[in-house]
Amino acid sequence: MKYQSTRGNAPVQTFTQILLGGLASDGGLYVPEAYPRFSSDDLAAMRGMNYRELAFAVLSRLVDDIPADDLRALIERTYTPDVYRYVGRGENPADITPLKTLEPGLHVLALSNGPTLAFKDMAMQLLGNLFEYVLGRTGGELNILGATSGDTGSAAEYAMRGKRGIRVFMLSPEHGMTRFQQAQMYALQDANIHNLVIRGVFDQCQDIVKAVSNDLDFKAKHHIGAVNSINWVRVAAQSVYYFKAYFAATRSNDEEVSFSVPSGNFGNVCAGHIARQMGLPICKLIVATNENDVLDEFFRTGVYRPRPETKHTSSPSMDISKASNFERFVFDLAGRDAAKIRSLWAAIESGGSFDLRADGLFDKVAGFGMVSGSSGHADRIDTIRRVHQTWGVMIDPHTADGLKVGLEHREAGVPLVCMETAQPAKFEDAIREALGVEPLRPAELAELEARPQKKHVMDADVEAVKRYIVEHAR
């Protein structure tokens, strides 16, 4: 299995070669030269597998330069009840992503049972183990540079804390995240964890990460790696739980399932796109945005137009204007035309937009099963309240956005699965407004916000971030 850049001007590489690096040298994102396909017989054999077995079945098709026994051992160590220990009472602890049925044909896939109570743990824990494995073989070091709008940062830091040869430099916006999200990161005192709080918004944090990654000399000299969903392993690992949800929601492989996915950086829904390209019978992938509705605008009009400013909302992990993983989808939409992608993203990187209606590319979106919708504050508060009153289930505001939009596209006879984003405990203000109660949180996190915090506040300055890395990566 070889990987190519969406922009076509970087060397073709193997899985372990792209594992540590993030962006390709030409600024593009790595994707497989061709997606492996599961046959009907393959899917039939996978139907009875547990999560670890499914993860190996999917990822072993994408990884051919890690011995199978080693890959299996890494997966076995990652997806255990010891790591995903917050499965609800009365549920099977070994089922780390239980499917919660609200009513026949309507489900929520629980993805927030990991150490940081968010779906990002599902891929990040595996990524941490893979990083450690590869660095252990080479004796190398890695300085991870990432950006977070809420959950990626804590998931990465909890996955990498204490890992030999790894340091994390995580950029987060000064405002917008909840107090719980901030405390999950800033309360970590590990020597290899560095939180850089940027006076700005998430898109500025993400731009800094890309600028540093595109400085190839600096990247090589200081061993810069990535954990954001620009890293192929992140989205590849997330594709596994689409298979898990599909088998849990259906009785045979003749059925199709639609997935509603709360979307900010397009990584989670891109994982669904990958699963669909690999042969999973998906009817629709429903892209649910909040008030930052750049993706919804595209799927309605064909125009991709990142905004100059990002709105702060009550579903802050989706407060993103430039969706990094969108490039992977458009690459497939454009028939893998790298020259086209270079042209389109040149416009975006210069502060512009692009319109895919003129050359007919937008007409192909329907063939990929993509639809969309948006949700506002009143919508998500109403959805949280309605789901709790109707089914006795408490959901976080991002999952509420997903359910609200998903129900708008629900089709009779097609199971609808909404991908859970996080546990409600991370978003107390929204839950208090919707339900008038405090969401429960694990006992060990009861006084999280009161713990001492370690962070460094700085301007949105690429050179300042580079200097900080140099000073602290020794």
C-alpha positions as CSV (number, residue, x, y, z in Angstrom):
1,M,0.0,0.0,0.0
2,K,1.5,3.3,-1.1
3,Y,0.3,6.8,-0.4
4,Q,0.2,9.9,-2.6
5,S,-0.3,13.6,-2.0
6,T,-3.6,15.2,-3.0
7,R,-1.4,17.9,-4.8
8,G,0.7,15.4,-6.7
9,N,4.1,16.9,-6.2
10,A,5.4,14.9,-3.2
11,P,7.1,11.5,-3.2
12,V,4.9,8.4,-3.0
13,Q,5.5,6.9,0.5
14,T,4.6,4.0,2.7
15,F,2.4,4.0,5.8
16,T,5.2,4.4,8.3
17,Q,6.8,7.1,6.2
18,I,3.7,9.2,6.4
19,L,2.8,8.3,10.0
20,L,5.1,10.8,11.7
21,G,4.9,13.7,9.2
22,G,1.4,15.0,8.7
23,L,1.3,17.2,5.6
24,A,3.1,16.1,2.5
25,S,6.1,18.1,1.3
26,D,4.0,19.9,-1.3
27,G,1.4,21.0,1.2
28,G,-1.1,18.3,0.3
29,L,-2.6,15.5,2.3
30,Y,-1.7,11.9,1.9
31,V,-4.3,9.3,0.7
32,P,-3.9,5.8,-0.6
33,E,-3.1,5.4,-4.3
34,A,-6.3,3.3,-4.4
35,Y,-8.8,2.4,-1.7
36,P,-8.9,-1.3,-0.8
37,R,-12.3,-2.8,-1.3
38,F,-14.2,-5.3,1.0
39,S,-16.3,-7.8,-0.9
40,S,-19.7,-9.1,0.2
41,D,-17.9,-12.2,1.6
42,D,-15.5,-10.0,3.5
43,L,-18.3,-8.0,5.1
44,A,-20.1,-11.2,6.0
45,A,-17.0,-12.5,7.8
46,M,-16.6,-9.1,9.6
47,R,-20.1,-9.0,10.9
48,G,-19.4,-11.0,14.0
49,M,-16.1,-9.4,14.9
50,N,-15.5,-7.3,18.1
51,Y,-14.0,-3.9,17.9
52,R,-10.3,-5.0,18.0
53,E,-10.9,-7.6,15.3
54,L,-12.6,-5.1,13.1
55,A,-9.8,-2.6,13.6
56,F,-7.3,-5.1,12.5
57,A,-9.4,-6.2,9.5
58,V,-9.7,-2.6,8.3
59,L,-6.3,-1.2,9.1
60,S,-4.4,-4.3,7.9
61,R,-5.7,-3.4,4.4
62,L,-4.1,0.1,4.8
63,V,-0.8,-0.9,6.5
64,D,1.7,-3.3,4.9
65,D,5.0,-2.2,6.4
66,I,4.2,-3.1,10.0
67,P,4.3,-6.9,10.6
68,A,0.8,-8.2,11.1
69,D,1.5,-9.6,14.6
70,D,2.9,-6.2,15.7
71,L,-0.1,-4.3,14.3
72,R,-2.5,-6.7,16.0
73,A,-0.6,-6.3,19.3
74,L,-0.8,-2.5,19.0
75,I,-4.6,-2.7,18.3
76,E,-5.1,-5.2,21.2
77,R,-3.3,-2.8,23.6
78,T,-5.3,0.2,22.4
79,Y,-8.9,-0.9,22.3
80,T,-9.5,-2.4,25.7
81,P,-12.0,-1.7,28.5
82,D,-9.0,-0.5,30.6
83,V,-8.6,2.5,28.2
84,Y,-12.3,3.0,27.2
85,R,-13.5,2.6,30.8
86,Y,-16.5,5.0,30.8
87,V,-19.0,2.6,29.2
88,G,-22.4,3.1,30.9
89,R,-23.8,1.0,33.7
90,G,-25.5,-2.1,32.5
91,E,-23.6,-2.2,29.2
92,N,-20.9,-4.7,28.2
93,P,-17.6,-3.1,29.2
94,A,-15.9,-4.9,26.3
95,D,-18.2,-3.1,23.9
96,I,-16.2,0.1,23.9
97,T,-18.6,1.8,21.3
98,P,-22.1,0.6,22.1
99,L,-24.9,1.5,19.8
100,K,-27.6,3.4,21.7
101,T,-31.1,2.9,20.1
102,L,-33.4,5.8,20.7
103,E,-36.2,4.1,18.7
104,P,-36.3,1.6,15.9
105,G,-34.1,2.8,13.1
106,L,-32.7,5.7,15.1
107,H,-29.4,5.3,16.9
108,V,-26.5,7.2,18.5
109,L,-23.0,5.5,18.4
110,A,-21.3,6.1,21.8
111,L,-17.8,7.2,21.0
112,S,-16.9,9.1,24.2
113,N,-15.8,6.3,26.6
114,G,-12.1,7.1,26.3
115,P,-9.9,9.0,28.8
116,T,-10.9,12.5,27.6
117,L,-14.6,11.7,27.1
118,A,-14.6,12.5,23.4
119,F,-14.6,10.6,20.1
120,K,-11.1,11.9,19.3
121,D,-9.7,9.2,21.7
122,M,-10.8,6.5,19.3
123,A,-8.0,7.3,16.9
124,M,-5.6,9.3,19.1
125,Q,-4.9,6.4,21.5
126,L,-3.9,4.2,18.6
127,L,-1.8,7.0,17.1
128,G,0.1,7.4,20.3
129,N,1.0,3.7,20.4
130,L,2.0,3.7,16.7
131,F,4.2,6.7,17.2
132,E,6.0,5.0,20.2
133,Y,6.3,1.8,18.2
134,V,7.9,3.4,15.2
135,L,10.2,5.7,17.2
136,G,11.2,2.7,19.3
137,R,12.4,0.9,16.1
138,T,14.4,3.8,14.8
139,G,15.5,5.5,18.1
140,G,14.1,8.7,16.8
141,E,12.4,11.7,18.5
142,L,9.2,13.5,17.5
143,N,8.0,17.0,18.3
144,I,4.2,17.0,17.7
145,L,2.7,20.3,16.7
146,G,-1.1,20.4,16.8
147,A,-4.1,22.8,17.0
148,T,-7.3,22.2,18.8
149,S,-10.8,23.8,18.9
150,G,-11.7,21.8,22.0
151,D,-11.2,18.0,22.0
152,T,-8.2,17.1,19.7
153,G,-5.8,18.7,22.1
154,S,-6.7,16.8,25.2
155,A,-7.1,13.6,23.3
156,A,-3.6,14.0,21.8
157,E,-2.0,14.9,25.1
158,Y,-3.5,12.1,27.1
159,A,-2.4,9.7,24.3
160,M,1.2,11.0,24.2
161,R,1.9,11.9,27.9
162,G,4.9,10.1,29.2
163,K,5.7,8.5,25.7
164,R,9.5,8.2,25.2
165,G,11.0,10.5,22.6
166,I,7.7,12.4,22.1
167,R,6.9,16.0,23.0
168,V,3.6,17.8,22.3
169,F,3.2,21.4,21.4
170,M,-0.6,22.1,21.3
171,L,-2.0,25.4,20.1
172,S,-5.5,26.4,21.3
173,P,-7.5,29.6,21.0
174,E,-7.6,31.9,24.0
175,H,-11.4,31.9,24.0
176,G,-14.2,29.6,22.8
177,M,-13.4,26.3,24.5
178,T,-15.3,25.3,27.7
179,R,-13.7,25.5,31.1
180,F,-13.7,21.6,31.2
181,Q,-11.9,21.4,27.9
182,Q,-9.3,23.9,28.9
183,A,-8.7,22.3,32.2
184,Q,-8.3,18.8,30.6
185,M,-5.3,20.2,28.8
186,Y,-3.8,22.9,31.0
187,A,-4.0,20.8,34.2
188,L,-1.5,18.3,32.8
189,Q,1.9,18.7,34.4
190,D,3.8,16.2,32.3
191,A,7.2,17.5,31.2
192,N,6.6,16.5,27.5
193,I,3.3,18.4,27.2
194,H,3.3,22.1,26.2
195,N,0.1,24.1,25.8
196,L,0.4,27.3,23.7
197,V,-2.7,29.5,24.1
198,I,-3.0,31.7,21.1
199,R,-4.6,35.1,21.2
200,G,-6.9,34.4,18.3
201,V,-9.3,31.8,16.9
202,F,-8.8,28.1,16.0
203,D,-8.3,28.9,12.3
204,Q,-5.2,31.0,13.2
205,C,-3.9,28.1,15.3
206,Q,-4.4,25.7,12.4
207,D,-2.8,28.1,10.0
208,I,0.3,28.3,12.2
209,V,0.5,24.5,12.3
210,K,0.4,24.3,8.5
211,A,2.9,27.1,8.1
212,V,5.4,25.3,10.3
213,S,4.8,22.0,8.6
214,N,5.4,23.7,5.2
215,D,8.8,25.0,6.3
216,L,10.5,21.7,5.3
217,D,13.9,22.6,6.6
218,F,12.5,23.5,10.1
219,K,10.3,20.4,10.0
220,A,13.1,18.1,9.3
221,K,15.6,19.7,11.7
222,H,13.3,19.7,14.6
223,H,11.4,16.4,13.9
224,I,8.0,18.0,13.6
225,G,5.0,15.6,13.4
226,A,1.2,16.1,13.4
227,V,-1.8,14.7,15.3
228,N,-4.5,16.7,13.7
229,S,-6.7,15.0,11.2
230,I,-4.3,16.1,8.5
231,N,-2.5,12.9,9.7
232,W,-3.8,10.0,7.6
233,V,-3.8,7.6,10.6
234,R,-6.4,9.7,12.4
235,V,-9.1,9.4,9.7
236,A,-8.1,5.8,8.8
237,A,-8.6,4.7,12.5
238,Q,-11.9,6.6,12.7
239,S,-13.2,4.7,9.7
240,V,-13.3,1.5,11.9
241,Y,-16.3,2.6,14.0
242,Y,-18.4,3.1,10.8
243,F,-18.0,-0.6,10.2
244,K,-18.8,-1.3,13.9
245,A,-22.0,0.9,13.7
246,Y,-23.1,-0.6,10.4
247,F,-23.0,-4.2,11.7
248,A,-24.7,-3.2,14.9
249,A,-27.6,-1.3,13.2
250,T,-28.3,-4.0,10.5
251,R,-29.1,-7.6,10.2
252,S,-27.6,-8.3,6.7
253,N,-25.2,-6.7,4.3
254,D,-28.0,-6.0,1.8
255,E,-29.1,-3.1,4.0
256,E,-27.8,0.5,3.9
257,V,-27.2,2.9,6.8
258,S,-27.1,6.7,6.9
259,F,-24.7,8.5,9.2
260,S,-25.1,12.0,10.6
261,V,-21.8,13.4,11.6
262,P,-21.2,16.7,13.5
263,S,-18.6,18.4,11.4
264,G,-15.9,21.0,11.9
265,N,-12.6,20.0,10.3
266,F,-14.3,17.3,8.1
267,G,-12.1,14.5,9.6
268,N,-14.9,12.5,11.1
269,V,-17.1,12.5,8.1
270,C,-14.1,12.0,5.9
271,A,-13.6,8.7,7.8
272,G,-17.1,7.7,6.7
273,H,-16.3,8.6,3.2
274,I,-13.2,6.3,3.4
275,A,-15.4,3.5,4.8
276,R,-17.8,4.0,1.9
277,Q,-15.0,3.9,-0.6
278,M,-13.8,0.7,0.9
279,G,-17.2,-1.0,0.3
280,L,-19.3,-0.3,3.4
281,P,-23.0,0.0,2.3
282,I,-23.6,3.6,3.3
283,C,-26.7,5.4,2.0
284,K,-26.0,9.0,3.0
285,L,-23.3,10.8,4.9
286,I,-25.0,13.8,6.5
287,V,-22.7,16.7,7.3
288,A,-24.0,18.6,10.3
289,T,-22.5,22.0,11.0
290,N,-23.2,24.7,13.6
291,E,-23.4,28.4,12.8
292,N,-20.0,28.1,11.2
293,D,-21.7,26.6,8.1
294,V,-18.9,26.7,5.5
295,L,-19.4,23.0,4.7
296,D,-23.2,23.2,4.7
297,E,-22.9,26.1,2.2
298,F,-20.7,24.0,-0.1
299,F,-23.0,20.9,-0.1
300,R,-26.0,23.2,-0.8
301,T,-24.4,25.4,-3.4
302,G,-21.1,24.1,-4.6
303,V,-19.2,27.1,-3.3
304,Y,-16.5,26.6,-0.7
305,R,-15.9,29.9,1.0
306,P,-14.0,30.0,4.3
307,R,-15.0,33.0,6.4
308,P,-12.6,35.6,7.6
309,E,-13.9,35.2,11.1
310,T,-15.1,32.2,13.1
311,K,-18.2,32.5,15.3
312,H,-18.0,31.4,18.9
313,T,-20.8,28.9,19.6
314,S,-22.1,26.5,22.2
315,S,-20.7,23.6,20.2
316,P,-17.2,25.0,20.2
317,S,-15.3,22.0,18.8
318,M,-17.0,22.7,15.5
319,D,-16.0,26.4,15.5
320,I,-13.9,26.0,12.4
321,S,-13.9,27.9,9.1
322,K,-11.2,26.0,7.1
323,A,-11.9,22.3,7.1
324,S,-8.5,20.6,6.5
325,N,-9.8,17.2,5.5
326,F,-12.2,18.6,2.9
327,E,-9.2,18.5,0.5
328,R,-9.2,14.7,0.7
329,F,-12.9,14.5,-0.3
330,V,-12.5,17.0,-3.1
331,F,-9.5,15.1,-4.4
332,D,-11.8,12.0,-4.9
333,L,-14.6,14.2,-6.2
334,A,-12.3,15.6,-8.8
335,G,-11.3,12.2,-10.1
336,R,-8.0,12.4,-8.2
337,D,-6.8,15.3,-10.4
338,A,-3.9,16.7,-8.4
339,A,-3.5,19.7,-10.7
340,K,-7.1,20.7,-10.0
341,I,-6.6,20.4,-6.3
342,R,-3.5,22.7,-6.5
343,S,-5.5,25.3,-8.4
344,L,-8.5,25.1,-6.0
345,W,-6.4,25.3,-2.8
346,A,-4.2,28.1,-4.2
347,A,-7.3,30.2,-4.2
348,I,-8.2,29.2,-0.6
349,E,-4.7,29.8,0.7
350,S,-4.7,33.3,-0.8
351,G,-7.9,34.1,1.1
352,G,-10.4,33.3,-1.7
353,S,-13.0,30.6,-2.5
354,F,-13.9,28.2,-5.2
355,D,-17.1,27.2,-7.0
356,L,-17.4,23.7,-8.4
357,R,-20.6,24.3,-10.3
358,A,-19.1,25.7,-13.5
359,D,-17.0,22.6,-14.4
360,G,-19.7,20.1,-13.4
361,L,-17.9,18.7,-10.4
362,F,-20.6,19.7,-8.0
363,D,-23.0,17.5,-9.9
364,K,-21.0,14.5,-8.7
365,V,-21.5,15.1,-5.0
366,A,-24.8,13.2,-5.0
367,G,-22.9,10.1,-6.2
368,F,-20.8,10.2,-3.0
369,G,-23.9,10.3,-0.9
370,M,-23.2,13.6,0.8
371,V,-25.9,15.9,2.1
372,S,-25.8,18.6,4.8
373,G,-27.5,21.0,7.1
374,S,-26.8,23.4,9.9
375,S,-27.9,24.0,13.5
376,G,-28.0,27.0,15.7
377,H,-27.9,27.5,19.5
378,A,-31.7,27.4,19.9
379,D,-31.8,24.2,17.8
380,R,-29.2,22.4,19.9
381,I,-30.7,23.4,23.2
382,D,-34.1,22.2,22.0
383,T,-32.7,18.9,20.7
384,I,-30.9,18.2,24.0
385,R,-34.2,18.9,25.8
386,R,-36.3,16.8,23.4
387,V,-33.9,13.8,23.4
388,H,-33.8,13.8,27.2
389,Q,-37.6,14.1,27.6
390,T,-38.4,11.6,24.8
391,W,-35.8,8.9,25.3
392,G,-34.2,9.7,28.7
393,V,-30.8,10.2,27.1
394,M,-28.5,13.1,27.7
395,I,-26.4,14.3,24.7
396,D,-23.8,17.0,24.3
397,P,-24.4,20.1,22.1
398,H,-22.4,18.7,19.1
399,T,-24.2,15.4,19.1
400,A,-27.4,17.5,19.3
401,D,-26.4,19.3,16.1
402,G,-25.9,16.0,14.4
403,L,-29.2,14.6,15.5
404,K,-31.1,17.8,14.5
405,V,-29.6,17.7,11.0
406,G,-29.8,14.0,10.7
407,L,-33.5,13.9,11.4
408,E,-34.1,16.4,8.6
409,H,-32.6,13.9,6.1
410,R,-33.9,10.7,7.7
411,E,-35.5,8.2,5.2
412,A,-38.0,5.6,5.9
413,G,-36.5,2.1,6.0
414,V,-32.9,3.3,6.3
415,P,-31.4,3.2,9.8
416,L,-29.9,6.5,10.9
417,V,-26.9,6.5,13.2
418,C,-25.7,9.8,14.7
419,M,-22.0,9.8,15.7
420,E,-21.6,11.0,19.3
421,T,-19.0,13.7,19.8
422,A,-18.4,13.9,23.5
423,Q,-20.0,13.3,26.9
424,P,-22.3,16.0,28.2
425,A,-20.0,16.6,31.2
426,K,-17.7,18.6,29.0
427,F,-20.4,21.2,28.2
428,E,-22.0,22.0,31.5
429,D,-23.3,25.4,30.5
430,A,-25.3,24.1,27.5
431,I,-26.7,21.2,29.6
432,R,-27.7,23.5,32.4
433,E,-29.5,25.8,30.0
434,A,-31.3,22.9,28.3
435,L,-32.2,20.7,31.2
436,G,-31.6,22.7,34.4
437,V,-29.3,20.0,35.8
438,E,-25.6,19.4,36.1
439,P,-24.3,16.6,33.9
440,L,-22.5,13.8,35.8
441,R,-18.8,13.5,35.3
442,P,-16.4,10.7,36.4
443,A,-15.4,11.0,40.0
444,E,-11.7,11.4,39.2
445,L,-12.5,14.5,37.1
446,A,-14.8,16.1,39.8
447,E,-12.4,19.0,40.6
448,L,-10.6,19.2,37.3
449,E,-11.0,23.0,36.8
450,A,-9.5,23.7,40.3
451,R,-6.2,22.0,39.6
452,P,-3.1,24.1,38.9
453,Q,-2.7,24.9,35.2
454,K,0.4,25.0,33.0
455,K,0.1,27.1,29.8
456,H,1.9,29.7,27.8
457,V,-0.1,32.6,26.3
458,M,1.2,34.1,23.1
459,D,0.3,36.0,19.9
460,A,-0.7,34.3,16.7
461,D,2.9,34.4,15.3
462,V,4.5,31.6,13.4
463,E,8.0,32.7,14.2
464,A,7.2,33.0,17.9
465,V,5.8,29.4,17.9
466,K,9.0,28.2,16.2
467,R,11.2,29.8,18.8
468,Y,9.2,28.2,21.6
469,I,9.6,24.8,20.0
470,V,13.3,25.2,19.6
471,E,13.7,26.4,23.2
472,H,11.7,23.5,24.7
473,A,12.5,20.6,22.4
474,R,16.1,20.3,23.6
